Amino acid sequence: ALRRYRKRRGDDARLWGCLKDKRMAVLYGEEAAERRSEAVNHNSKCEADGDGGSETCRGTSMPFSSYCYKHISYDPKQLLYSSCSRRPCSEPVLNCALDCHCHLHATLLSAGTSVDE
């Protein structure tokens, strides 16, 4: 109950958010304010085109990015994800120093099964 006691609601919450955006723009520049508004409103759609460019992805973009989880490796600004080390698999995985494998290839490698197909 005490957590919600001082929580801003309605118009007060919207005005407070606008004031915070203006403060961030002055202190850190316009780009920081845009990033905050993107993080708050990250329900935008993925910007990735289909394989042939005819279809666009309908997935919801990840916070601080313009791409969904499936296409996060297309984002040139992000450094957290990379593609699976096995070719032609392009599943996004967390970026690590050595061989980064998706869940399927990591399971097959630990079981000793040949993954080169």
C-alpha positions as CSV (number, residue, x, y, z in Angstrom):
1,A,0.0,0.0,0.0
2,L,2.8,2.4,0.8
3,R,4.4,1.9,-2.6
4,R,1.4,3.3,-4.4
5,Y,0.9,6.1,-2.0
6,R,3.0,8.6,-3.9
7,K,2.6,7.2,-7.4
8,R,1.6,9.7,-10.0
9,R,-1.6,9.0,-11.8
10,G,-3.5,10.5,-14.8
11,D,-2.5,13.9,-16.0
12,D,0.1,14.3,-13.3
13,A,1.9,11.2,-14.5
14,R,1.9,12.4,-18.1
15,L,3.2,15.9,-17.2
16,W,5.9,14.4,-15.0
17,G,7.0,12.2,-17.9
18,C,7.2,15.2,-20.2
19,L,9.2,17.2,-17.7
20,K,11.6,14.2,-17.3
21,D,12.0,14.0,-21.1
22,K,12.8,17.7,-21.3
23,R,15.3,17.5,-18.4
24,M,17.1,14.6,-20.0
25,A,17.2,16.4,-23.3
26,V,18.9,19.4,-21.6
27,L,21.3,17.3,-19.6
28,Y,22.2,14.5,-22.0
29,G,21.0,15.7,-25.4
30,E,18.1,14.9,-27.6
31,E,19.2,11.4,-28.3
32,A,18.9,10.3,-24.7
33,A,15.4,11.7,-24.4
34,E,14.4,9.8,-27.6
35,R,15.8,6.6,-26.2
36,R,13.8,7.0,-23.0
37,S,10.6,7.6,-25.0
38,E,11.3,4.6,-27.2
39,A,11.9,2.4,-24.1
40,V,8.7,3.5,-22.5
41,N,6.7,3.1,-25.7
42,H,8.5,0.0,-27.1
43,N,5.3,-1.5,-28.6
44,S,6.4,-0.5,-32.0
45,K,6.7,-3.0,-34.8
46,C,9.9,-4.5,-36.1
47,E,11.6,-2.7,-39.0
48,A,13.1,-5.8,-40.7
49,D,12.0,-6.6,-44.2
50,G,11.2,-10.1,-45.3
51,D,13.7,-12.2,-47.2
52,G,12.7,-10.9,-50.6
53,G,11.7,-7.4,-49.3
54,S,8.1,-8.0,-50.1
55,E,6.9,-8.8,-46.5
56,T,7.7,-6.9,-43.4
57,C,8.0,-8.5,-39.9
58,R,5.0,-8.2,-37.7
59,G,6.8,-8.8,-34.5
60,T,7.0,-6.3,-31.6
61,S,10.4,-4.6,-31.3
62,M,12.6,-5.1,-28.3
63,P,13.2,-2.2,-25.8
64,F,15.9,0.2,-27.0
65,S,15.8,-1.3,-30.5
66,S,13.8,-1.1,-33.7
67,Y,13.9,-4.9,-34.3
68,C,12.2,-7.9,-32.8
69,Y,14.0,-10.8,-31.1
70,K,14.2,-12.8,-34.4
71,H,15.8,-9.9,-36.3
72,I,17.8,-8.3,-33.5
73,S,21.1,-9.2,-35.1
74,Y,20.2,-6.9,-38.0
75,D,20.5,-3.8,-35.7
76,P,23.9,-2.3,-36.3
77,K,23.8,-0.4,-32.9
78,Q,23.3,-3.4,-30.6
79,L,26.2,-5.4,-29.2
80,L,24.4,-7.8,-26.9
81,Y,23.2,-10.4,-29.5
82,S,24.9,-12.2,-32.4
83,S,23.9,-15.0,-34.7
84,C,24.5,-18.7,-34.0
85,S,28.0,-19.8,-34.9
86,R,26.7,-22.8,-37.0
87,R,25.8,-22.0,-40.6
88,P,23.1,-21.6,-42.0
89,C,21.5,-21.2,-38.6
90,S,20.8,-17.5,-37.9
91,E,19.1,-17.8,-34.5
92,P,20.0,-14.9,-32.3
93,V,22.0,-15.8,-29.2
94,L,23.7,-13.7,-26.4
95,N,27.1,-12.5,-27.7
96,C,30.0,-14.4,-26.1
97,A,33.8,-14.4,-26.7
98,L,34.1,-17.8,-28.4
99,D,31.6,-20.1,-30.2
100,C,28.0,-18.9,-29.5
101,H,25.4,-21.5,-30.3
102,C,21.6,-21.5,-30.2
103,H,19.8,-23.8,-27.8
104,L,19.4,-26.5,-30.5
105,H,23.1,-26.6,-31.5
106,A,24.3,-26.4,-27.9
107,T,22.1,-29.4,-27.0
108,L,23.4,-31.4,-30.0
109,L,27.0,-30.5,-29.2
110,S,26.7,-31.6,-25.6
111,A,25.1,-34.9,-26.6
112,G,27.9,-35.5,-29.1
113,T,25.6,-35.6,-32.1
114,S,26.9,-34.4,-35.4
115,V,25.5,-30.9,-36.1
116,D,26.9,-30.4,-39.6
117,E,23.9,-31.2,-41.9
